[in-house]
């Protein structure tokens, strides 16, 4: 009976961003199961400095992580694709279903945000649950505000190329009272700013962050289900009923 050997794991983060030929070199052949030490077709290489023979044992496991939203994924080396098994790791909002912040279920909030992103963009750009995991230890409104303000919102800006209207749709801002909107429209008198002779687009929209909304419970509750605006005029750009 063969003795059980201890298993070792090597994790390479963002493997698709690196130069695969430089990361692995001749090891690209040695990591194949049939080329491992003690296999029938085992191979070894001579290390350039020590001149010793080196092979990869069968109890070493390699895990490479990558972001499917990263455009560099398309250039992933074909040799690397052939030697790895790919497993999708989608967001798991159920891990946050037991977390509530000011009465708001964080799992439901993440699930709703990702459903909108999936419709407006694609499933590869959904928000990961890791952003909100700190709320398990500290389910505080201030911590949620910090996450949304410094991590989620910049990510949405990158995803939608600063298309603030779509960002509003993801956050459900277009169906909230003005005080609960994370993103608002600023109005300027163009004639006063530039004069009558300036030929500027009349529909130019200036977007602003509403700092006060990040500290309001109602702003986050509105992501799930918005209250009807109290005095706002109907928005012609709305994509759904209130």
C-alpha positions, 0 to 999 in steps of 0.5 A, spaced: 500 500 500 502 506 497 503 511 503 499 518 502 504 524 500 503 531 503 499 535 498 502 542 496 499 548 492 502 553 488 497 559 487 499 564 481 494 570 482 492 574 475 496 569 471 493 571 465 497 578 466 504 575 466 508 573 461 507 565 461 513 563 457 517 567 463 513 565 468 514 557 467 519 557 462 521 549 460 516 547 466 510 548 461 512 541 459 513 538 466 507 540 469 503 536 465 500 530 468 503 525 464 510 528 464 510 529 472 515 525 476 514 518 477 509 518 471 510 513 465 512 519 460 516 523 466 521 529 464 526 533 467 530 539 466 537 541 468 537 547 472 541 553 469 545 554 475 546 548 480 546 543 474 541 539 477 536 535 474 529 537 476 522 535 475 515 536 478 512 531 483 505 529 482 503 532 489 504 539 487 498 542 485 498 549 481 492 554 481 492 560 477 487 566 478 484 571 473 478 576 472 474 574 466 472 581 465 479 582 464 481 583 456 487 580 457 484 573 457 483 573 450 491 573 449 492 567 454 497 562 451 494 556 448 499 551 451 497 554 458 489 553 456 491 546 455 494 544 461 489 547 466 482 545 468 478 552 468 473 553 473 468 559 473 467 562 480 461 567 480 459 571 485 456 568 491 451 573 494 448 567 498 454 568 503 451 575 505 444 573 506 445 573 513 448 580 513 444 586 514 446 593 515 441 598 518 435 593 516 438 592 509 440 585 506 446 585 503 446 579 499 439 581 496 443 588 495 448 584 491 444 580 487 440 585 485 446 590 483 448 584 479 442 582 475 442 589 473 449 589 471 448 583 467 442 586 463 446 592 461 453 589 460 454 582 461 455 576 466 463 577 466 462 584 470 458 582 476 460 584 482 464 579 487 461 578 494 468 579 496 467 587 496 462 586 502 465 580 506 468 586 511 460 587 513 460 580 516 465 582 522 462 590 522 455 590 519 455 598 520 452 603 515 459 607 515 463 601 513 457 600 507 458 607 505 466 606 504 465 600 500 460 603 495 464 610 495 471 607 494 470 601 491 463 599 487 462 606 484 469 607 481 468 600 478 462 601 475 465 608 472 470 603 469 465 598 467 461 603 463 466 608 461 463 614 465 456 613 462 453 616 469 446 614 466 447 607 466 450 607 473 444 610 475 440 605 473 444 600 476 444 603 483 436 605 481 437 612 482 433 614 477 427 611 481 429 615 488 427 621 491 433 626 489 436 626 497 437 618 496 440 618 489 448 617 489 449 620 482 445 626 481 444 631 475 447 638 476 443 644 472 447 650 469 445 656 466 449 656 460 447 663 457 450 666 464 456 662 464 458 662 456 454 668 453 449 668 448 454 667 442 456 660 445 454 654 441 453 649 446 449 643 446 442 644 450 442 637 453 449 637 456 448 633 463 453 635 468 453 629 473 455 630 481 456 625 487 451 626 492 455 625 498 449 625 503 446 619 500 452 615 502 450 616 509 443 615 508 440 608 509 434 610 505 439 610 499 441 603 500 434 601 501 432 604 494 437 600 491 432 594 492 426 598 492 425 605 491 420 610 494 417 614 489 420 621 488 416 626 492 417 632 488 421 630 482 418 631 475 418 624 471 425 622 468 424 621 460 430 616 461 427 611 465 428 604 463 422 601 467 416 603 472 417 605 479 
